[in-house]
Amino acid sequence: MDRSADATRVLEHSDTGAQKNRVVTEEEWLQKWETHNIGFHKEQGHPLLQKYLDVLSSGRSGLRIFFPLCGKAVDMKWLADMGHDVVGVEVSEQALKEFFAEHSLPYSEEPVPEIPGAKMFQSTSGNISLYCCSIYDLSSSIVGKFDGFWDRGALVAVNPCDRQRYANLMISLMEQNSSYLLVTVSYDPNKHKGPPFYVPESEIKSLFGSHCEIKCLEKVNDFSEKHRQWGLDYFLEVLYLLKLVS
């Protein structure tokens, strides 16, 4: 673990290797869902979200919580069951329908007038609303603003060339007192093309630092056999807390 941490510190001052120009198309993401090539999906709730729930909620109930690039994250139902309102966005309609089916949740489906071709799937209970469209088609005028964000697998999936656009959107959706939990991954980007993409702390500061206070909460060794097969010798999850500067 110490060696991993040392390597991380070195990499945080280097570039992102060949990943800088890598582009994954919307069609490729849709195909991952169609072929069930979704190694990024966690069947269980994420331990970092569970550990830092109080940081996300600050003890408040009934929050609006945003899941960018939500897939069929089981954490959405977990938070909704606590009384929070969950809003997600995902390009794959299959992913969203699987979410409702796997949790036996009845839902309605309706078009989103402001976004041609987009759909919104909402649980009958009304506290889970999932948009099927490109995340870049969303705005605060469509989805409002949020008290909490759980960004695990989103920023690290966005094409590197789109990160600033993505960050600007997230900032525009933040309420003044919101808590944004952001999970990135750290590994040698010269050994794996991504996604998930390596995002160094220096880039987090570049993307969000002019609007947010940024605190690194924890680094977790998440290395597995899958990462070994990718040719890596370490893989960390890095959790940040972002708070708007008033």
C-alpha positions in Angstrom: 0.0 0.0 0.0 2.9 2.4 0.8 4.4 1.7 -2.6 1.0 2.5 -4.2 0.7 5.7 -2.3 4.3 6.7 -3.3 3.5 5.9 -7.0 0.3 8.0 -6.7 2.3 11.0 -5.5 4.7 10.7 -8.4 1.9 10.4 -10.9 0.0 13.4 -9.6 2.8 15.6 -10.9 2.9 13.8 -14.3 0.6 13.9 -17.2 -2.3 11.5 -18.0 -0.3 9.6 -20.6 -2.0 8.6 -23.9 -5.5 9.0 -22.3 -5.6 12.8 -22.9 -7.0 12.3 -26.5 -9.0 9.1 -25.8 -12.7 9.3 -26.8 -15.4 6.7 -26.0 -18.5 7.3 -28.0 -22.1 7.1 -26.8 -22.6 4.1 -29.0 -19.8 2.3 -27.3 -21.4 2.9 -23.9 -24.7 1.6 -25.2 -23.0 -1.5 -26.4 -21.5 -2.1 -23.0 -25.0 -2.3 -21.6 -26.3 -4.4 -24.5 -23.5 -7.0 -24.1 -23.6 -6.7 -20.3 -20.0 -5.6 -20.3 -20.6 -3.5 -17.2 -17.7 -4.4 -14.9 -18.1 -0.8 -13.5 -21.5 -1.7 -12.0 -21.4 -2.6 -8.3 -24.0 -5.2 -7.2 -23.7 -3.9 -3.6 -23.9 -0.4 -2.2 -20.6 1.5 -2.4 -18.8 1.4 1.0 -17.4 4.9 0.6 -20.9 6.3 0.3 -22.1 4.3 3.3 -19.1 5.5 5.3 -19.5 9.2 4.4 -23.3 9.4 4.3 -23.3 11.9 7.1 -20.8 14.1 5.2 -23.2 14.0 2.2 -26.3 14.7 4.2 -25.0 16.8 7.1 -27.7 15.1 9.1 -30.4 16.6 7.0 -33.4 14.6 5.5 -35.3 15.0 2.3 -32.4 16.1 0.3 -32.3 16.3 -3.5 -29.3 14.1 -4.5 -27.9 13.8 -8.1 -26.3 10.8 -9.6 -24.5 11.7 -12.9 -24.1 8.8 -15.3 -26.1 6.8 -12.9 -26.3 3.4 -14.7 -28.4 1.2 -12.4 -26.6 2.1 -9.2 -28.2 0.3 -6.3 -27.3 3.3 -4.0 -30.1 5.3 -5.6 -32.8 3.1 -4.0 -30.9 3.0 -0.7 -30.9 6.8 -0.5 -34.5 7.1 -1.7 -35.6 4.6 1.0 -34.1 7.0 3.5 -36.4 9.7 2.3 -34.2 11.6 -0.1 -35.2 12.5 -3.6 -32.9 11.0 -6.2 -32.3 12.3 -9.7 -30.1 10.5 -12.1 -29.1 10.7 -15.8 -27.9 7.9 -18.0 -27.7 7.5 -21.8 -28.7 3.8 -21.7 -32.5 3.2 -21.5 -31.7 -0.4 -20.8 -29.8 0.5 -17.7 -32.6 2.5 -16.3 -35.2 -0.1 -17.0 -33.0 -2.8 -15.4 -32.8 -0.6 -12.3 -36.5 -0.5 -11.8 -37.0 -4.1 -12.7 -34.2 -5.4 -10.3 -35.8 -3.4 -7.4 -39.4 -4.3 -8.4 -40.2 -0.6 -8.5 -43.2 0.5 -10.6 -42.5 3.5 -12.7 -43.9 5.9 -15.3 -42.2 7.0 -18.5 -42.7 10.4 -20.1 -40.9 12.6 -22.7 -38.8 15.6 -21.6 -40.2 18.5 -23.6 -37.0 20.6 -23.4 -34.8 17.7 -24.8 -35.8 16.1 -28.1 -35.8 12.3 -27.8 -35.2 12.3 -24.1 -37.3 10.4 -21.6 -37.8 10.6 -17.9 -38.5 7.5 -15.9 -40.0 8.2 -12.5 -40.8 5.8 -9.7 -44.5 5.7 -8.8 -43.5 6.9 -5.3 -42.1 10.0 -7.0 -38.8 10.1 -5.2 -36.6 8.6 -8.0 -36.5 10.4 -11.3 -34.0 9.1 -14.0 -33.4 11.0 -17.2 -32.4 9.1 -20.3 -30.4 11.5 -22.4 -26.9 12.9 -22.8 -25.8 14.5 -19.5 -24.8 17.6 -21.5 -28.5 18.2 -22.5 -29.4 18.8 -18.8 -29.5 22.2 -17.1 -30.7 23.6 -13.8 -33.8 24.9 -15.7 -34.7 21.3 -16.4 -33.7 19.4 -13.3 -33.3 22.1 -10.7 -30.4 22.3 -8.2 -29.2 19.7 -5.7 -28.2 19.4 -2.1 -26.0 16.4 -2.6 -24.0 14.7 -5.4 -22.7 11.1 -5.6 -20.2 11.0 -8.5 -18.7 7.6 -8.6 -17.8 6.4 -12.1 -19.0 9.6 -13.8 -16.1 12.0 -14.0 -13.8 9.1 -14.6 -16.0 8.0 -17.5 -16.3 11.3 -19.2 -13.9 11.8 -22.2 -10.9 13.8 -21.0 -11.6 16.5 -23.6 -15.1 17.0 -22.1 -14.1 17.3 -18.4 -14.3 21.1 -18.1 -17.7 21.1 -19.8 -18.8 18.4 -17.3 -17.4 20.2 -14.3 -19.1 23.5 -15.3 -22.4 21.6 -15.5 -22.0 20.1 -12.1 -21.1 23.4 -10.6 -24.2 25.0 -12.1 -26.4 22.3 -10.5 -25.0 22.8 -6.9 -27.0 24.5 -4.2 -25.0 26.9 -2.1 -24.8 24.4 0.8 -24.5 21.2 -1.2 -22.0 18.4 -0.6 -20.5 16.8 -3.6 -18.8 13.4 -3.0 -16.5 12.7 -6.0 -14.7 9.4 -6.5 -11.8 9.2 -8.9 -9.3 6.5 -9.6 -5.6 6.5 -9.5 -3.2 4.2 -11.5 -0.5 4.5 -14.1 -2.3 5.9 -17.1 0.5 4.7 -19.4 -0.5 1.1 -18.7 -4.3 1.3 -19.3 -6.2 3.4 -21.8 -9.4 3.7 -19.8 -12.1 4.1 -18.9 -12.2 4.5 -16.1 -9.8 7.4 -16.7 -7.1 8.5 -14.3 -7.8 12.0 -13.0 -5.0 13.5 -10.9 -5.7 15.7 -7.9 -4.2 18.6 -9.8 -6.9 18.3 -12.4 -9.6 18.2 -9.8 -8.3 21.5 -8.5 -8.1 22.9 -12.1 -11.7 21.8 -12.9 -13.4 22.8 -9.7 -11.0 24.9 -7.6 -12.2 28.3 -8.7 -15.7 27.6 -7.4 -15.3 24.9 -4.7 -13.3 24.0 -1.6 -11.8 20.6 -2.3 -10.8 18.1 0.4 -9.4 14.6 -0.1 -11.3 12.4 2.4 -9.7 9.0 1.7 -7.7 6.9 -0.6 -8.6 3.2 -0.8 -6.7 0.3 -2.2 -9.2 -1.2 -4.7 -6.7 -3.4 -6.6 -8.1 -6.6 -7.9 -7.3 -9.4 -10.4 -9.2 -7.4 -13.1 -6.7 -4.6 -12.7 -3.8 -7.0 -12.8 -5.1 -8.2 -16.2 -5.2 -4.6 -17.4 -1.4 -4.6 -16.7 -1.6 -2.5 -13.6 0.3 -3.0 -10.4 -1.9 -0.7 -8.2 -5.4 0.9 -8.4 -6.8 3.3 -5.8 -10.2 4.9 -5.3 -9.8 8.5 -4.2 -12.7 10.3 -2.5 -13.1 14.1 -2.5 -15.5 16.4 -0.9 -16.4 19.5 -2.9 -18.2 22.5 -1.3 -19.2 25.7 -3.1 -17.3 28.7 -1.9 -19.8 31.3 -0.7 
